[in-house]
Amino acid sequence: MKLKKLIFLSVIILNLILCSNTWALLAGPELFGMDFRFNNPGARSSAMGGAFIGLADDATAAYTNPAGLTILSEPEVSLELKHTRLTNKVYSFQGSDEFEDDVFDTSFFSFAYPKKDSTITLYRHRLVNVESNFEWRESVTRSDKIDFDMDVVTTGIGMGFKVSETLSMGLSVGFAHLEYYSLDDKYDMGVLDSFERVNDEDSAEHYTVSFLWNLAEKLNVGLVYRYGPEFRTTKSRWEDTGAGVYELQYNLESELKIPDAYGLGLAYRFSPSFTAALDANYVEYSDLTDNFELEPASPQNGSDFEVDDAVEVHVGLEYVVDLETRPLALRMGYFYRPDHRIKYVGPDATFREILKDRGDHEHIFSVGFGTLLSEDVQLDISASTSEYIKEGSFSMVYRY
């Protein structure tokens, strides 16, 4: 029966892959200056630098590694609130500028129900939440003032089941909903002469397949493949035809592909109180510029833009102190995040200097703690910091 389940799930995944289509991403300065982040949910994971593929022992595993859902022994409801202050560093023809933006949201909610050798969970995860306002200076006289807001929320179902005593398999299938707003006002000598706008929404499938293997008594190994959704949107361009009257020039359809990712995670329990975790994620950021295109009037060629794929490393530690009243889990972590902004590699030397590989790698450090407020209620808090991000996360889990 377990073999039949494995074959059935594999067929579903194969069909999803074969049914995907490829469009082109139509982009401009609103994406040149954007730094996309796709982090694991949960304050516990965040406090451990996002190293959770090999641990995956709470309901956030529905996204991070659904095979870990089999570790759950009781039904539970979980909720995460997250606040992020992001410093967006934008390079343009007149130098660089930094712009700060704050986002607060309910980043994860789930209900998990374990039964015998399997667990099922319903979840809602905010995959992307980006808001930014900045100026991209094209020349001494021309500039783009950009208002950008992108929100991607996944609602899905996660399943984990035991293949054997030491091996579990997981699958989560969700539908991601994109709300995408971008307004690019183009000024010449301080006068608005045209603007480009995206005000659209779309939905697409989003899934994860994973394994969790208890290789030794104290060692877990996790493997994950995550397929990012593909969204279709429409960009419109309007130009001033005289006396401040703007006329529609075109509507162009476009694709935004959230990068696919592959992950390997290790978790080793040195003692009942001390656990270490290590994750390595290969993220295909190049998906963002596959079949890349610019607006029809642009002198640049879309094939001259690229984004490097990246290996992101997460390290986390957890030490549980057994106090008289309740246990207290102390956590810390580190997250290495290579620079993966859009680069220009074409013949235009000036443009190449602006959008070049600057090596703005990010070193993110995190701390946090967790405790039991009662036998049924768990509280987790985390804080992360780097040169470009300050983030705080609060999670609660109720088991019954």
Buried (B, 14 or more C-beta within 10 A) or exposed (E): EEEEBEEEBEEEBEEBEEEEEEBBBBBBBBBBBBBBBBBBBBBBBBBBBBBBBBBBBBBBBBBBBBBBBBBBEEBBBBBBBBBBBBBBBBBBBBEEBEBEBEBEBEBBBBBBBBEEBBBBBBBBBBBBBBBBBBBBBBEEEBBBBBBBBBBBBBBBBBBBBBBEEEBBBBBBBBBBBBBBBBBBBBBBEEEEEBBBBBBBEBBBBBBBBBBBBBEEEEEBBBBBBBBBBBBBBBBBBBBBEEEEEBEEBEEBEBBBBBBBBBBBBBBBBEEEEEBBBBBBBBBBBBBBBBEBBBBEEEEBBBEBBBBBBBEBBBBBBBBBEEEEEEEBBBBBBBBBBBBBBBBBEBEBEEBBEBBEEEEBEBEBEBBBBBBBEEEEEBBBBBBBBBEBBBBBBBBBBBBE
